[in-house]
Amino acid sequence: MQHQLKTIKIMAKTKYITKEKDYHLLSFEEWKKKYKPIEKSKDWIFFDTHSEEDLKFIKEFQEKNSILNCWTLCDGDDNELYIDSGWRYVNRIEYIITEVPRESKDILVQAEY
């Protein structure tokens, strides 16, 4: 399923995801400003999880940079969307690469469309 950046609504306060003790919760705008997602194309930050070309780019980027630049857009319970730090396989929708690597802690970013 493709999600355009323009159609994603960001919730400053989430009603779905609660901050777990090992996660740091950010709004989309905070995350975007701090980590600077790389655009795959104009206004599009998502890389297809099943595209050989996209996966090759992500793996090469990771090898030159860090796994800490990799994120996953996930589909959670009740159709809520969130961006999770790292490579995720369960409930993954798209991958995202950022210019700025995250700290080693896990981060969740709440998003709705």
Disulfide bonds with the S-S distance in Angstrom:
none
